[in-house]
């Protein structure tokens, strides 16, 4: 995925960040190469040894006041040291007036100079979600995503196995469609995956023999949602009589998506299987485990206790000589 440009920042966040371009469209096509924003700090005082230039640089009240305290020649030298680096964009906060030398150098070096009315701390707080989203790892998977009892189930399987039909049945039972056929997945932080549909096909579904249907129009706004965290992967497979399937739930399977480990439930399909109810149980079982209740583990522990008690009784009777 290409890095965002300064133009993208202005187009998407001009209103919430209260941004105003002071140099016209100069530097709008420059890329923002890193998801970092910081103050120039000591570089304004002449220390440039550890300065990182390829990020958004923010001039708050402290920096602007310091520049104003210098005479014109010293201010020019200080700003030339700053603009010697490849800066993507410079932002002035709190609606402060830009020093003339700053405006001139930004124009000369082709760097966008932007002003916001927000205070510095508030600007950083509102900017971070944009940067996190723009630089988040993403991928696209051929799957369906549904919200079942608040749990995001991602359905995988070969084309035509019945992923869409399963989700359609879940929607009819009151659950919610997030995306069908194409799911865009974005990683937030270290272990959160967010899935959403394509902008053009969002909340549309293809049913073989019927065609495209609009879930929101058919079932109402409550039947869809824009995005959902992916919490469990449900793999739909054709029934294979020669294969061993997990029957206890003790041996948990996992799969990895964008470097995040997710629980994997493999459901073999054969005639007469109520797939929708099984998927509801998968979601509820996940909620139970999240709440600290592991049915398979508890059953296994109960079985082991019973076996141990019977073994103890047998040992006692063997040693009783009466």
Protein Blocks (a to p, Z undefined) as FASTA:
>chain_A
ZZddfklmmmmmmmmnopacfkljghklpccfbfcdcdeklmmnopaklccfbbcddddf
klmmmmmmpcfklmmmmmmmmmmpccfbdcdehhiacdfklmmmmmmnopacdddfbdfk
lmmmmmmmmmmmmmpccdddddddddeehiacddeddehilmmmmmmmmmmnopacfbgh
iacdddehjlbccddddfklgoiacdehjbpcdfklmnojklpcfbdcdfbdcddddddf
kbccdfklmaccdddeehiacddddddddehiafklmmmmmmmmmmmmmnopafklmmmm
mmmmmmmmmmmmmmmmmmpmZZ
